[in-house]
Amino acid sequence: MRRLVAMPILFALALCACVTINVYFPAAEAREAAREFVENVIGDEAQPAPPPSGDGGMALRQPRFDPWMLLGIGSAHAQSQPDITIRTPAIQAIQSRMESRFNSTLRAHFDSGALGFAGDGTIVVRDAASLAIKDRVAVNAAVADDNRDRKAVYREIAVANGHPEWESQIRDVFARQWIASARPGWWYQQGGAWKQK
C-alpha cells in the first residue's frame, strides 16, 4: 500500500525537477565588447557613436511556449548578468597582432581608399589600382593574415564564453562594429554596395 502512495508522490517530484535552462545570446554585452575590441585595434582617434540598436535579429529572444507550464512546471532561465569575455590570453594575443598590423600596414590603405570593411566582418582590397605595385603583395598578405585573425577571434570569443554556437552571432556584431567605428573617408560594404563614411 505504501508503494502505491509513494509512486504518485515520486512521479510528481520528478516532474517538478524537470527544469530547462535557456541561455540567450547577450546582444548588448556583445556590442559593448565588440566596440572595446575594435577601438583598441583601430586606435585612439575620437570614438564614433555606438552602432544603432537595431541588431538584425540579435535581440534577446523571448521565451518560447513551454507545454510543461500547463502542468505547473516552469522553465528556469539563466538570469546571471551576462558578460562577454574578451580578455583571455588567446584573444589578447590576436588583438595585439591585429593592432600592430593595422598600424603598420593597413591604416594607410584604409585612408587611401584601397581597403574597405566587408559586411561579413572581414576586410577586402576594394581598389587594387590605388595600391603601388611594390605594395600589393604585402597588402594582400596583411589582409589575408588579418582576416584569419578576425575569424579566429570570433571563434575564440564564443568558445571563451562557453558558447561555441554564438560564433556567427559574434561575427555579425563585430561586422557592424567595424563599420560603425570606421573613420571618416573609409569605405565599407552595405547590401553589397560600397559606401564611404
mmCIF file of the C-alpha atoms, coordinates in Angstrom:
data_MODEL
# 
_entry.id   MODEL 
# 
loop_
_atom_site.group_PDB 
_atom_site.id 
_atom_site.type_symbol 
_atom_site.label_atom_id 
_atom_site.label_alt_id 
_atom_site.label_comp_id 
_atom_site.label_asym_id 
_atom_site.label_entity_id 
_atom_site.label_seq_id 
_atom_site.pdbx_PDB_ins_code 
_atom_site.Cartn_x 
_atom_site.Cartn_y 
_atom_site.Cartn_z 
_atom_site.occupancy 
_atom_site.B_iso_or_equiv 
_atom_site.pdbx_formal_charge 
_atom_site.auth_seq_id 
_atom_site.auth_comp_id 
_atom_site.auth_asym_id 
_atom_site.auth_atom_id 
_atom_site.pdbx_PDB_model_num 
ATOM 1   C CA . MET A 1 1   ? 0.000  0.000  0.000   1.00 0.00 ? 1   MET A CA 1 
ATOM 2   C CA . ARG A 1 2   ? 2.809  2.359  0.881   1.00 0.00 ? 2   ARG A CA 1 
ATOM 3   C CA . ARG A 1 3   ? 4.312  1.732  -2.531  1.00 0.00 ? 3   ARG A CA 1 
ATOM 4   C CA . LEU A 1 4   ? 1.121  2.768  -4.259  1.00 0.00 ? 4   LEU A CA 1 
ATOM 5   C CA . VAL A 1 5   ? 1.024  6.035  -2.307  1.00 0.00 ? 5   VAL A CA 1 
ATOM 6   C CA . ALA A 1 6   ? 4.741  6.717  -2.783  1.00 0.00 ? 6   ALA A CA 1 
ATOM 7   C CA . MET A 1 7   ? 4.696  6.257  -6.580  1.00 0.00 ? 7   MET A CA 1 
ATOM 8   C CA . PRO A 1 8   ? 2.467  9.268  -7.387  1.00 0.00 ? 8   PRO A CA 1 
ATOM 9   C CA . ILE A 1 9   ? 4.460  11.408 -4.969  1.00 0.00 ? 9   ILE A CA 1 
ATOM 10  C CA . LEU A 1 10  ? 7.752  10.368 -6.586  1.00 0.00 ? 10  LEU A CA 1 
ATOM 11  C CA . PHE A 1 11  ? 6.258  10.988 -10.036 1.00 0.00 ? 11  PHE A CA 1 
ATOM 12  C CA . ALA A 1 12  ? 5.118  14.476 -9.014  1.00 0.00 ? 12  ALA A CA 1 
ATOM 13  C CA . LEU A 1 13  ? 8.549  15.263 -7.578  1.00 0.00 ? 13  LEU A CA 1 
ATOM 14  C CA . ALA A 1 14  ? 10.231 14.051 -10.754 1.00 0.00 ? 14  ALA A CA 1 
ATOM 15  C CA . LEU A 1 15  ? 8.011  16.291 -12.857 1.00 0.00 ? 15  LEU A CA 1 
ATOM 16  C CA . CYS A 1 16  ? 8.800  19.279 -10.656 1.00 0.00 ? 16  CYS A CA 1 
ATOM 17  C CA . ALA A 1 17  ? 12.505 18.578 -11.048 1.00 0.00 ? 17  ALA A CA 1 
ATOM 18  C CA . CYS A 1 18  ? 12.281 18.884 -14.835 1.00 0.00 ? 18  CYS A CA 1 
ATOM 19  C CA . VAL A 1 19  ? 13.815 22.270 -15.457 1.00 0.00 ? 19  VAL A CA 1 
ATOM 20  C CA . THR A 1 20  ? 15.043 23.668 -18.724 1.00 0.00 ? 20  THR A CA 1 
ATOM 21  C CA . ILE A 1 21  ? 17.721 26.328 -18.669 1.00 0.00 ? 21  ILE A CA 1 
ATOM 22  C CA . ASN A 1 22  ? 17.681 28.625 -21.674 1.00 0.00 ? 22  ASN A CA 1 
ATOM 23  C CA . VAL A 1 23  ? 20.780 30.724 -22.315 1.00 0.00 ? 23  VAL A CA 1 
ATOM 24  C CA . TYR A 1 24  ? 20.185 33.577 -24.717 1.00 0.00 ? 24  TYR A CA 1 
ATOM 25  C CA . PHE A 1 25  ? 22.783 35.487 -26.675 1.00 0.00 ? 25  PHE A CA 1 
ATOM 26  C CA . PRO A 1 26  ? 23.574 38.711 -24.746 1.00 0.00 ? 26  PRO A CA 1 
ATOM 27  C CA . ALA A 1 27  ? 23.466 41.107 -27.707 1.00 0.00 ? 27  ALA A CA 1 
ATOM 28  C CA . ALA A 1 28  ? 24.000 44.356 -25.778 1.00 0.00 ? 28  ALA A CA 1 
ATOM 29  C CA . GLU A 1 29  ? 27.026 42.980 -23.955 1.00 0.00 ? 29  GLU A CA 1 
ATOM 30  C CA . ALA A 1 30  ? 28.415 41.606 -27.227 1.00 0.00 ? 30  ALA A CA 1 
ATOM 31  C CA . ARG A 1 31  ? 28.066 45.044 -28.846 1.00 0.00 ? 31  ARG A CA 1 
ATOM 32  C CA . GLU A 1 32  ? 29.968 46.658 -25.968 1.00 0.00 ? 32  GLU A CA 1 
ATOM 33  C CA . ALA A 1 33  ? 32.721 44.014 -26.104 1.00 0.00 ? 33  ALA A CA 1 
ATOM 34  C CA . ALA A 1 34  ? 32.996 44.444 -29.887 1.00 0.00 ? 34  ALA A CA 1 
ATOM 35  C CA . ARG A 1 35  ? 33.217 48.225 -29.533 1.00 0.00 ? 35  ARG A CA 1 
ATOM 36  C CA . GLU A 1 36  ? 36.014 47.926 -26.986 1.00 0.00 ? 36  GLU A CA 1 
ATOM 37  C CA . PHE A 1 37  ? 37.945 45.386 -29.070 1.00 0.00 ? 37  PHE A CA 1 
ATOM 38  C CA . VAL A 1 38  ? 37.568 47.277 -32.367 1.00 0.00 ? 38  VAL A CA 1 
ATOM 39  C CA . GLU A 1 39  ? 38.512 50.637 -30.871 1.00 0.00 ? 39  GLU A CA 1 
ATOM 40  C CA . ASN A 1 40  ? 41.635 49.078 -29.355 1.00 0.00 ? 40  ASN A CA 1 
ATOM 41  C CA . VAL A 1 41  ? 42.637 47.731 -32.775 1.00 0.00 ? 41  VAL A CA 1 
ATOM 42  C CA . ILE A 1 42  ? 41.816 50.860 -34.782 1.00 0.00 ? 42  ILE A CA 1 
ATOM 43  C CA . GLY A 1 43  ? 43.391 53.301 -32.364 1.00 0.00 ? 43  GLY A CA 1 
ATOM 44  C CA . ASP A 1 44  ? 42.843 56.294 -30.155 1.00 0.00 ? 44  ASP A CA 1 
ATOM 45  C CA . GLU A 1 45  ? 41.105 58.691 -32.519 1.00 0.00 ? 45  GLU A CA 1 
ATOM 46  C CA . ALA A 1 46  ? 37.774 60.089 -31.351 1.00 0.00 ? 46  ALA A CA 1 
ATOM 47  C CA . GLN A 1 47  ? 35.393 57.223 -30.889 1.00 0.00 ? 47  GLN A CA 1 
ATOM 48  C CA . PRO A 1 48  ? 32.250 57.354 -33.022 1.00 0.00 ? 48  PRO A CA 1 
ATOM 49  C CA . ALA A 1 49  ? 28.776 56.921 -31.644 1.00 0.00 ? 49  ALA A CA 1 
ATOM 50  C CA . PRO A 1 50  ? 27.806 53.350 -30.851 1.00 0.00 ? 50  PRO A CA 1 
ATOM 51  C CA . PRO A 1 51  ? 26.030 51.444 -33.625 1.00 0.00 ? 51  PRO A CA 1 
ATOM 52  C CA . PRO A 1 52  ? 22.243 51.718 -33.834 1.00 0.00 ? 52  PRO A CA 1 
ATOM 53  C CA . SER A 1 53  ? 20.327 49.414 -31.548 1.00 0.00 ? 53  SER A CA 1 
ATOM 54  C CA . GLY A 1 54  ? 18.739 47.566 -34.478 1.00 0.00 ? 54  GLY A CA 1 
ATOM 55  C CA . ASP A 1 55  ? 20.606 44.338 -34.116 1.00 0.00 ? 55  ASP A CA 1 
ATOM 56  C CA . GLY A 1 56  ? 19.331 42.454 -37.126 1.00 0.00 ? 56  GLY A CA 1 
ATOM 57  C CA . GLY A 1 57  ? 17.740 39.597 -35.224 1.00 0.00 ? 57  GLY A CA 1 
ATOM 58  C CA . MET A 1 58  ? 20.346 39.641 -32.494 1.00 0.00 ? 58  MET A CA 1 
ATOM 59  C CA . ALA A 1 59  ? 17.967 40.822 -29.762 1.00 0.00 ? 59  ALA A CA 1 
ATOM 60  C CA . LEU A 1 60  ? 17.468 38.687 -26.746 1.00 0.00 ? 60  LEU A CA 1 
ATOM 61  C CA . ARG A 1 61  ? 14.864 36.178 -27.764 1.00 0.00 ? 61  ARG A CA 1 
ATOM 62  C CA . GLN A 1 62  ? 11.553 35.936 -25.990 1.00 0.00 ? 62  GLN A CA 1 
ATOM 63  C CA . PRO A 1 63  ? 10.938 32.728 -24.098 1.00 0.00 ? 63  PRO A CA 1 
ATOM 64  C CA . ARG A 1 64  ? 9.176  30.033 -26.088 1.00 0.00 ? 64  ARG A CA 1 
ATOM 65  C CA . PHE A 1 65  ? 5.938  28.400 -25.009 1.00 0.00 ? 65  PHE A CA 1 
ATOM 66  C CA . ASP A 1 66  ? 6.719  25.551 -22.685 1.00 0.00 ? 66  ASP A CA 1 
ATOM 67  C CA . PRO A 1 67  ? 3.990  22.833 -22.618 1.00 0.00 ? 67  PRO A CA 1 
ATOM 68  C CA . TRP A 1 68  ? 5.105  21.771 -19.133 1.00 0.00 ? 68  TRP A CA 1 
ATOM 69  C CA . MET A 1 69  ? 3.778  25.110 -17.867 1.00 0.00 ? 69  MET A CA 1 
ATOM 70  C CA . LEU A 1 70  ? 0.251  23.705 -18.306 1.00 0.00 ? 70  LEU A CA 1 
ATOM 71  C CA . LEU A 1 71  ? 1.095  21.213 -15.564 1.00 0.00 ? 71  LEU A CA 1 
ATOM 72  C CA . GLY A 1 72  ? 2.538  23.921 -13.341 1.00 0.00 ? 72  GLY A CA 1 
ATOM 73  C CA . ILE A 1 73  ? 6.129  23.074 -14.188 1.00 0.00 ? 73  ILE A CA 1 
ATOM 74  C CA . GLY A 1 74  ? 8.058  26.125 -15.319 1.00 0.00 ? 74  GLY A CA 1 
ATOM 75  C CA . SER A 1 75  ? 11.359 26.586 -17.058 1.00 0.00 ? 75  SER A CA 1 
ATOM 76  C CA . ALA A 1 76  ? 14.261 28.189 -15.305 1.00 0.00 ? 76  ALA A CA 1 
ATOM 77  C CA . HIS A 1 77  ? 16.062 30.880 -17.258 1.00 0.00 ? 77  HIS A CA 1 
ATOM 78  C CA . ALA A 1 78  ? 19.672 31.777 -16.668 1.00 0.00 ? 78  ALA A CA 1 
ATOM 79  C CA . GLN A 1 79  ? 19.411 35.190 -15.040 1.00 0.00 ? 79  GLN A CA 1 
ATOM 80  C CA . SER A 1 80  ? 23.018 35.885 -14.190 1.00 0.00 ? 80  SER A CA 1 
ATOM 81  C CA . GLN A 1 81  ? 24.473 39.111 -15.534 1.00 0.00 ? 81  GLN A CA 1 
ATOM 82  C CA . PRO A 1 82  ? 25.788 38.223 -18.986 1.00 0.00 ? 82  PRO A CA 1 
ATOM 83  C CA . ASP A 1 83  ? 29.329 39.266 -19.686 1.00 0.00 ? 83  ASP A CA 1 
ATOM 84  C CA . ILE A 1 84  ? 31.146 38.682 -22.947 1.00 0.00 ? 84  ILE A CA 1 
ATOM 85  C CA . THR A 1 85  ? 34.753 37.915 -22.046 1.00 0.00 ? 85  THR A CA 1 
ATOM 86  C CA . ILE A 1 86  ? 37.376 39.321 -24.416 1.00 0.00 ? 86  ILE A CA 1 
ATOM 87  C CA . ARG A 1 87  ? 40.322 39.188 -22.029 1.00 0.00 ? 87  ARG A CA 1 
ATOM 88  C CA . THR A 1 88  ? 41.700 35.682 -22.398 1.00 0.00 ? 88  THR A CA 1 
ATOM 89  C CA . PRO A 1 89  ? 45.378 35.260 -23.342 1.00 0.00 ? 89  PRO A CA 1 
ATOM 90  C CA . ALA A 1 90  ? 44.422 33.924 -26.795 1.00 0.00 ? 90  ALA A CA 1 
ATOM 91  C CA . ILE A 1 91  ? 42.050 36.825 -27.523 1.00 0.00 ? 91  ILE A CA 1 
ATOM 92  C CA . GLN A 1 92  ? 44.563 39.382 -26.249 1.00 0.00 ? 92  GLN A CA 1 
ATOM 93  C CA . ALA A 1 93  ? 47.296 37.875 -28.457 1.00 0.00 ? 93  ALA A CA 1 
ATOM 94  C CA . ILE A 1 94  ? 45.064 38.106 -31.531 1.00 0.00 ? 94  ILE A CA 1 
ATOM 95  C CA . GLN A 1 95  ? 44.080 41.684 -30.653 1.00 0.00 ? 95  GLN A CA 1 
ATOM 96  C CA . SER A 1 96  ? 47.730 42.654 -30.265 1.00 0.00 ? 96  SER A CA 1 
ATOM 97  C CA . ARG A 1 97  ? 48.637 41.196 -33.684 1.00 0.00 ? 97  ARG A CA 1 
ATOM 98  C CA . MET A 1 98  ? 45.687 42.937 -35.313 1.00 0.00 ? 98  MET A CA 1 
ATOM 99  C CA . GLU A 1 99  ? 46.532 46.282 -33.699 1.00 0.00 ? 99  GLU A CA 1 
ATOM 100 C CA . SER A 1 100 ? 50.168 46.056 -34.792 1.00 0.00 ? 100 SER A CA 1 
ATOM 101 C CA . ARG A 1 101 ? 49.212 45.039 -38.335 1.00 0.00 ? 101 ARG A CA 1 
ATOM 102 C CA . PHE A 1 102 ? 46.600 47.769 -38.554 1.00 0.00 ? 102 PHE A CA 1 
ATOM 103 C CA . ASN A 1 103 ? 49.039 50.485 -37.511 1.00 0.00 ? 103 ASN A CA 1 
ATOM 104 C CA . SER A 1 104 ? 51.990 49.238 -39.574 1.00 0.00 ? 104 SER A CA 1 
ATOM 105 C CA . THR A 1 105 ? 50.271 48.262 -42.831 1.00 0.00 ? 105 THR A CA 1 
ATOM 106 C CA . LEU A 1 106 ? 46.500 48.521 -43.063 1.00 0.00 ? 106 LEU A CA 1 
ATOM 107 C CA . ARG A 1 107 ? 45.630 52.015 -41.756 1.00 0.00 ? 107 ARG A CA 1 
ATOM 108 C CA . ALA A 1 108 ? 47.349 53.857 -44.613 1.00 0.00 ? 108 ALA A CA 1 
ATOM 109 C CA . HIS A 1 109 ? 45.416 51.790 -47.152 1.00 0.00 ? 109 HIS A CA 1 
ATOM 110 C CA . PHE A 1 110 ? 42.092 52.394 -45.416 1.00 0.00 ? 110 PHE A CA 1 
ATOM 111 C CA . ASP A 1 111 ? 42.968 56.101 -45.507 1.00 0.00 ? 111 ASP A CA 1 
ATOM 112 C CA . SER A 1 112 ? 43.763 55.903 -49.254 1.00 0.00 ? 112 SER A CA 1 
ATOM 113 C CA . GLY A 1 113 ? 40.551 54.006 -50.001 1.00 0.00 ? 113 GLY A CA 1 
ATOM 114 C CA . ALA A 1 114 ? 42.296 50.855 -51.233 1.00 0.00 ? 114 ALA A CA 1 
ATOM 115 C CA . LEU A 1 115 ? 40.826 48.762 -48.399 1.00 0.00 ? 115 LEU A CA 1 
ATOM 116 C CA . GLY A 1 116 ? 37.325 48.529 -47.024 1.00 0.00 ? 116 GLY A CA 1 
ATOM 117 C CA . PHE A 1 117 ? 35.293 46.676 -44.430 1.00 0.00 ? 117 PHE A CA 1 
ATOM 118 C CA . ALA A 1 118 ? 33.171 43.869 -45.867 1.00 0.00 ? 118 ALA A CA 1 
ATOM 119 C CA . GLY A 1 119 ? 29.711 43.228 -44.492 1.00 0.00 ? 119 GLY A CA 1 
ATOM 120 C CA . ASP A 1 120 ? 30.811 39.873 -43.028 1.00 0.00 ? 120 ASP A CA 1 
ATOM 121 C CA . GLY A 1 121 ? 33.373 41.184 -40.543 1.00 0.00 ? 121 GLY A CA 1 
ATOM 122 C CA . THR A 1 122 ? 36.414 40.856 -42.813 1.00 0.00 ? 122 THR A CA 1 
ATOM 123 C CA . ILE A 1 123 ? 38.406 43.375 -44.825 1.00 0.00 ? 123 ILE A CA 1 
ATOM 124 C CA . VAL A 1 124 ? 38.907 43.398 -48.581 1.00 0.00 ? 124 VAL A CA 1 
ATOM 125 C CA . VAL A 1 125 ? 41.069 45.098 -51.152 1.00 0.00 ? 125 VAL A CA 1 
ATOM 126 C CA . ARG A 1 126 ? 38.451 47.449 -52.570 1.00 0.00 ? 126 ARG A CA 1 
ATOM 127 C CA . ASP A 1 127 ? 40.592 49.267 -55.120 1.00 0.00 ? 127 ASP A CA 1 
ATOM 128 C CA . ALA A 1 128 ? 43.767 47.359 -56.072 1.00 0.00 ? 128 ALA A CA 1 
ATOM 129 C CA . ALA A 1 129 ? 44.649 50.021 -58.657 1.00 0.00 ? 129 ALA A CA 1 
ATOM 130 C CA . SER A 1 130 ? 45.268 52.536 -55.871 1.00 0.00 ? 130 SER A CA 1 
ATOM 131 C CA . LEU A 1 131 ? 47.978 50.286 -54.397 1.00 0.00 ? 131 LEU A CA 1 
ATOM 132 C CA . ALA A 1 132 ? 51.531 50.789 -55.618 1.00 0.00 ? 132 ALA A CA 1 
ATOM 133 C CA . ILE A 1 133 ? 52.709 47.671 -57.440 1.00 0.00 ? 133 ILE A CA 1 
ATOM 134 C CA . LYS A 1 134 ? 55.536 47.225 -54.920 1.00 0.00 ? 134 LYS A CA 1 
ATOM 135 C CA . ASP A 1 135 ? 52.990 47.201 -52.036 1.00 0.00 ? 135 ASP A CA 1 
ATOM 136 C CA . ARG A 1 136 ? 50.408 44.804 -53.467 1.00 0.00 ? 136 ARG A CA 1 
ATOM 137 C CA . VAL A 1 137 ? 51.917 41.544 -52.258 1.00 0.00 ? 137 VAL A CA 1 
ATOM 138 C CA . ALA A 1 138 ? 52.500 42.878 -48.732 1.00 0.00 ? 138 ALA A CA 1 
ATOM 139 C CA . VAL A 1 139 ? 48.994 44.397 -48.504 1.00 0.00 ? 139 VAL A CA 1 
ATOM 140 C CA . ASN A 1 140 ? 47.321 41.230 -49.800 1.00 0.00 ? 140 ASN A CA 1 
ATOM 141 C CA . ALA A 1 141 ? 49.301 39.168 -47.262 1.00 0.00 ? 141 ALA A CA 1 
ATOM 142 C CA . ALA A 1 142 ? 48.338 41.580 -44.451 1.00 0.00 ? 142 ALA A CA 1 
ATOM 143 C CA . VAL A 1 143 ? 44.667 41.407 -45.482 1.00 0.00 ? 143 VAL A CA 1 
ATOM 144 C CA . ALA A 1 144 ? 44.767 37.583 -45.519 1.00 0.00 ? 144 ALA A CA 1 
ATOM 145 C CA . ASP A 1 145 ? 46.505 37.475 -42.112 1.00 0.00 ? 145 ASP A CA 1 
ATOM 146 C CA . ASP A 1 146 ? 44.038 39.950 -40.638 1.00 0.00 ? 146 ASP A CA 1 
ATOM 147 C CA . ASN A 1 147 ? 41.034 38.031 -41.946 1.00 0.00 ? 147 ASN A CA 1 
ATOM 148 C CA . ARG A 1 148 ? 42.439 34.818 -40.456 1.00 0.00 ? 148 ARG A CA 1 
ATOM 149 C CA . ASP A 1 149 ? 42.800 36.599 -37.111 1.00 0.00 ? 149 ASP A CA 1 
ATOM 150 C CA . ARG A 1 150 ? 39.295 38.046 -37.372 1.00 0.00 ? 150 ARG A CA 1 
ATOM 151 C CA . LYS A 1 151 ? 37.763 34.613 -37.909 1.00 0.00 ? 151 LYS A CA 1 
ATOM 152 C CA . ALA A 1 152 ? 39.899 33.203 -35.095 1.00 0.00 ? 152 ALA A CA 1 
ATOM 153 C CA . VAL A 1 153 ? 38.870 35.936 -32.648 1.00 0.00 ? 153 VAL A CA 1 
ATOM 154 C CA . TYR A 1 154 ? 35.146 35.476 -33.358 1.00 0.00 ? 154 TYR A CA 1 
ATOM 155 C CA . ARG A 1 155 ? 35.536 31.745 -32.713 1.00 0.00 ? 155 ARG A CA 1 
ATOM 156 C CA . GLU A 1 156 ? 37.742 32.300 -29.640 1.00 0.00 ? 156 GLU A CA 1 
ATOM 157 C CA . ILE A 1 157 ? 35.294 34.759 -28.063 1.00 0.00 ? 157 ILE A CA 1 
ATOM 158 C CA . ALA A 1 158 ? 32.441 32.286 -28.499 1.00 0.00 ? 158 ALA A CA 1 
ATOM 159 C CA . VAL A 1 159 ? 34.496 29.442 -27.008 1.00 0.00 ? 159 VAL A CA 1 
ATOM 160 C CA . ALA A 1 160 ? 35.886 31.602 -24.173 1.00 0.00 ? 160 ALA A CA 1 
ATOM 161 C CA . ASN A 1 161 ? 32.319 32.426 -23.171 1.00 0.00 ? 161 ASN A CA 1 
ATOM 162 C CA . GLY A 1 162 ? 31.304 28.779 -23.140 1.00 0.00 ? 162 GLY A CA 1 
ATOM 163 C CA . HIS A 1 163 ? 29.011 29.057 -26.176 1.00 0.00 ? 163 HIS A CA 1 
ATOM 164 C CA . PRO A 1 164 ? 30.696 27.996 -29.421 1.00 0.00 ? 164 PRO A CA 1 
ATOM 165 C CA . GLU A 1 165 ? 27.261 28.202 -31.064 1.00 0.00 ? 165 GLU A CA 1 
ATOM 166 C CA . TRP A 1 166 ? 27.427 32.007 -30.680 1.00 0.00 ? 166 TRP A CA 1 
ATOM 167 C CA . GLU A 1 167 ? 30.268 32.340 -33.227 1.00 0.00 ? 167 GLU A CA 1 
ATOM 168 C CA . SER A 1 168 ? 28.096 33.546 -36.122 1.00 0.00 ? 168 SER A CA 1 
ATOM 169 C CA . GLN A 1 169 ? 26.235 35.994 -33.869 1.00 0.00 ? 169 GLN A CA 1 
ATOM 170 C CA . ILE A 1 170 ? 29.510 37.387 -32.549 1.00 0.00 ? 170 ILE A CA 1 
ATOM 171 C CA . ARG A 1 171 ? 30.831 37.732 -36.111 1.00 0.00 ? 171 ARG A CA 1 
ATOM 172 C CA . ASP A 1 172 ? 27.680 39.667 -37.070 1.00 0.00 ? 172 ASP A CA 1 
ATOM 173 C CA . VAL A 1 173 ? 28.010 42.013 -34.083 1.00 0.00 ? 173 VAL A CA 1 
ATOM 174 C CA . PHE A 1 174 ? 31.683 42.627 -34.892 1.00 0.00 ? 174 PHE A CA 1 
ATOM 175 C CA . ALA A 1 175 ? 30.917 43.187 -38.586 1.00 0.00 ? 175 ALA A CA 1 
ATOM 176 C CA . ARG A 1 176 ? 28.539 46.006 -37.660 1.00 0.00 ? 176 ARG A CA 1 
ATOM 177 C CA . GLN A 1 177 ? 31.041 47.433 -35.174 1.00 0.00 ? 177 GLN A CA 1 
ATOM 178 C CA . TRP A 1 178 ? 33.934 47.563 -37.661 1.00 0.00 ? 178 TRP A CA 1 
ATOM 179 C CA . ILE A 1 179 ? 31.696 49.641 -39.915 1.00 0.00 ? 179 ILE A CA 1 
ATOM 180 C CA . ALA A 1 180 ? 30.400 51.804 -37.056 1.00 0.00 ? 180 ALA A CA 1 
ATOM 181 C CA . SER A 1 181 ? 33.981 52.508 -35.943 1.00 0.00 ? 181 SER A CA 1 
ATOM 182 C CA . ALA A 1 182 ? 35.254 53.307 -39.434 1.00 0.00 ? 182 ALA A CA 1 
ATOM 183 C CA . ARG A 1 183 ? 36.836 56.733 -39.603 1.00 0.00 ? 183 ARG A CA 1 
ATOM 184 C CA . PRO A 1 184 ? 35.583 59.441 -41.983 1.00 0.00 ? 184 PRO A CA 1 
ATOM 185 C CA . GLY A 1 185 ? 36.653 58.667 -45.548 1.00 0.00 ? 185 GLY A CA 1 
ATOM 186 C CA . TRP A 1 186 ? 36.959 54.906 -45.024 1.00 0.00 ? 186 TRP A CA 1 
ATOM 187 C CA . TRP A 1 187 ? 34.936 52.529 -47.190 1.00 0.00 ? 187 TRP A CA 1 
ATOM 188 C CA . TYR A 1 188 ? 32.543 49.775 -46.155 1.00 0.00 ? 188 TYR A CA 1 
ATOM 189 C CA . GLN A 1 189 ? 30.071 47.423 -47.817 1.00 0.00 ? 189 GLN A CA 1 
ATOM 190 C CA . GLN A 1 190 ? 26.401 47.626 -47.109 1.00 0.00 ? 190 GLN A CA 1 
ATOM 191 C CA . GLY A 1 191 ? 23.955 45.477 -49.012 1.00 0.00 ? 191 GLY A CA 1 
ATOM 192 C CA . GLY A 1 192 ? 26.707 44.580 -51.497 1.00 0.00 ? 192 GLY A CA 1 
ATOM 193 C CA . ALA A 1 193 ? 27.383 48.235 -52.422 1.00 0.00 ? 193 ALA A CA 1 
ATOM 194 C CA . TRP A 1 194 ? 30.410 50.271 -51.380 1.00 0.00 ? 194 TRP A CA 1 
ATOM 195 C CA . LYS A 1 195 ? 29.812 53.375 -49.309 1.00 0.00 ? 195 LYS A CA 1 
ATOM 196 C CA . GLN A 1 196 ? 32.218 55.935 -47.921 1.00 0.00 ? 196 GLN A CA 1 
ATOM 197 C CA . LYS A 1 197 ? 31.897 57.096 -44.366 1.00 0.00 ? 197 LYS A CA 1 
# 
